């Protein structure tokens, strides 16, 4: 399923709203990059692939905007583990 993802800059998060509930990835910017802090999916929206859709979107966002990623969020970090195409952009996955 395709979801509409919005960038709520004032709240520093990327969101999917569905059935009156909002799932999101919270972020913080740092010099040259973006840190993904946590992913929240309400129980009513679990099991629909929303967290994975958000993870793909935010990682593509970082890559397309030339931002390095610090995946503090365990879900985003695990998503990068499973999708090697994002590892080069992650400061927690690349070898320095």
C-alpha positions as CSV (number, residue, x, y, z in Angstrom):
1,X,0.0,0.0,0.0
2,X,1.2,3.5,-0.8
3,X,1.0,6.1,2.0
4,X,1.1,9.8,1.8
5,X,4.0,11.0,3.9
6,X,4.2,14.6,5.0
7,X,7.2,16.5,6.4
8,X,6.1,18.4,9.5
9,X,9.1,20.7,9.8
10,X,7.7,22.6,12.8
11,X,7.6,19.3,14.8
12,X,10.7,17.8,13.2
13,X,9.1,14.7,12.0
14,X,7.8,12.8,8.9
15,X,4.2,11.6,9.3
16,X,1.6,9.3,7.9
17,X,-2.0,10.0,9.1
18,X,-4.5,7.2,8.7
19,X,-7.9,6.6,10.3
20,X,-7.4,9.6,12.6
21,X,-4.1,8.3,13.9
22,X,-0.6,9.6,13.1
23,X,2.6,7.5,12.8
24,X,5.9,9.3,12.6
25,X,9.7,9.4,12.6
26,X,11.1,12.1,14.8
27,X,14.4,13.7,13.7
28,X,17.0,16.2,14.8
29,X,19.4,18.0,12.3
30,X,23.1,18.2,12.9
31,X,25.8,19.8,10.8
32,X,25.8,17.8,7.5
33,X,23.2,15.3,8.5
34,X,20.0,14.2,10.1
35,X,19.6,12.0,13.2
36,X,16.5,9.8,13.3
37,X,15.5,9.6,17.0
38,X,12.5,7.3,17.1
39,X,9.6,5.8,15.1
40,X,6.1,5.8,16.6
41,X,3.3,3.8,15.1
42,X,0.0,3.7,17.1
43,X,-1.2,0.2,17.9
44,X,-4.2,0.7,15.6
45,X,-1.9,1.1,12.7
46,X,0.6,-1.7,13.4
47,X,1.0,-4.5,10.9
48,X,0.3,-2.4,7.8
49,X,3.9,-1.7,6.7
50,X,3.7,1.9,7.9
51,X,7.0,1.8,9.8
52,X,8.8,0.4,6.8
53,X,7.3,2.9,4.5
54,X,8.4,5.7,6.8
55,X,11.9,4.2,7.1
56,X,12.4,4.0,3.3
57,X,11.0,7.5,2.9
58,X,13.2,9.2,5.5
59,X,16.4,7.3,4.3
60,X,15.6,8.4,0.7
61,X,15.0,11.9,1.9
62,X,18.5,12.0,3.5
63,X,20.2,10.5,0.5
64,X,18.5,12.8,-1.9
65,X,19.4,15.9,0.1
66,X,23.0,15.0,0.7
67,X,22.5,14.4,4.4
68,X,24.5,11.8,6.4
69,X,22.3,9.7,8.8
70,X,22.6,8.9,12.5
71,X,20.0,6.2,13.0
72,X,19.5,6.3,16.8
73,X,16.1,4.8,16.3
74,X,16.4,1.0,16.6
75,X,13.8,0.4,13.9
76,X,15.6,2.7,11.4
77,X,19.0,1.2,12.3
78,X,17.6,-2.4,11.8
79,X,16.0,-1.3,8.4
80,X,19.5,-0.1,7.3
81,X,20.9,-3.4,8.4
82,X,18.4,-5.2,6.1
83,X,18.8,-2.7,3.2
84,X,22.5,-2.4,2.3
85,X,21.8,0.4,-0.2
86,X,21.4,2.8,2.7
87,X,24.5,1.7,4.7
88,X,27.0,4.0,2.9
89,X,25.0,7.0,4.0
90,X,24.7,5.9,7.7
91,X,27.4,7.1,10.0
92,X,26.7,4.0,12.2
93,X,27.3,1.6,9.4
94,X,30.2,2.9,7.3
95,X,33.8,2.2,8.1
96,X,35.8,5.3,8.8
